[in-house]
């Protein structure tokens, strides 16, 4: 059996705010990083119902994406 393809969610710095995007497009725009993080975690919790692993990536000051949170596929 092939491993399930993960769902990726990214928290990105956009101008003075933050944007959460996923494989399906934009989840939303937020004025503060903490609000974007909370939205990404809520979206990830809902996406876990698909049985696929979920990974949240957070954009660092230098622009690179680093893992913020990860879940595993339901068995």
C-alpha positions in Angstrom: 0.0 0.0 0.0 1.3 3.4 -0.9 1.6 6.1 1.8 -1.2 8.7 1.8 -0.3 12.0 0.2 -0.1 14.6 2.9 -2.2 17.8 3.0 0.1 20.8 3.2 -0.9 24.1 4.9 1.4 27.1 4.9 1.4 30.2 7.0 2.9 33.0 5.0 3.9 36.6 5.7 2.1 38.9 3.2 2.8 42.6 3.6 1.9 43.6 7.1 -0.3 40.5 7.7 -0.4 36.7 7.4 -2.1 34.4 5.0 -2.9 30.7 5.4 -3.0 28.6 2.3 -3.6 24.9 1.6 -3.5 22.6 -1.4 -7.0 23.8 -2.1 -6.2 27.6 -2.1 -6.3 30.4 0.4 -7.8 29.7 3.8 -7.8 33.3 4.9 -5.9 36.5 5.7 -5.0 37.6 9.3 -3.5 40.7 10.8 -1.5 38.8 13.4 0.7 35.7 13.2 -1.0 34.0 16.2 -4.4 34.4 14.5 -3.0 32.7 11.3 -1.5 29.9 13.4 -4.8 29.2 15.2 -6.7 29.2 11.9 -4.1 26.8 10.4 -4.5 24.5 13.4 -8.3 24.5 13.1 -8.1 23.8 9.4 -5.6 21.0 10.0 -7.9 19.4 12.6 -10.8 19.5 10.2 -8.6 18.1 7.4 -7.4 15.1 9.5 -10.8 13.6 8.9 -9.7 12.7 5.4 -7.3 10.1 6.9 -4.3 11.8 5.2 -1.4 13.2 7.1 -1.4 17.0 7.6 1.6 19.3 7.8 1.7 23.0 8.7 4.6 25.0 7.5 5.5 28.5 8.9 7.4 31.1 6.9 10.5 32.2 8.7 11.9 35.8 8.5 14.4 34.8 5.8 11.6 33.4 3.7 12.2 29.6 4.2 9.3 27.4 5.3 9.8 25.3 8.4 7.5 22.7 10.0 5.1 24.2 12.6 2.9 21.1 13.2 2.4 17.7 11.7 -0.2 14.9 12.1 -0.2 11.3 10.9 -2.8 9.6 8.8 -5.6 7.8 10.6 -5.2 4.0 10.6 
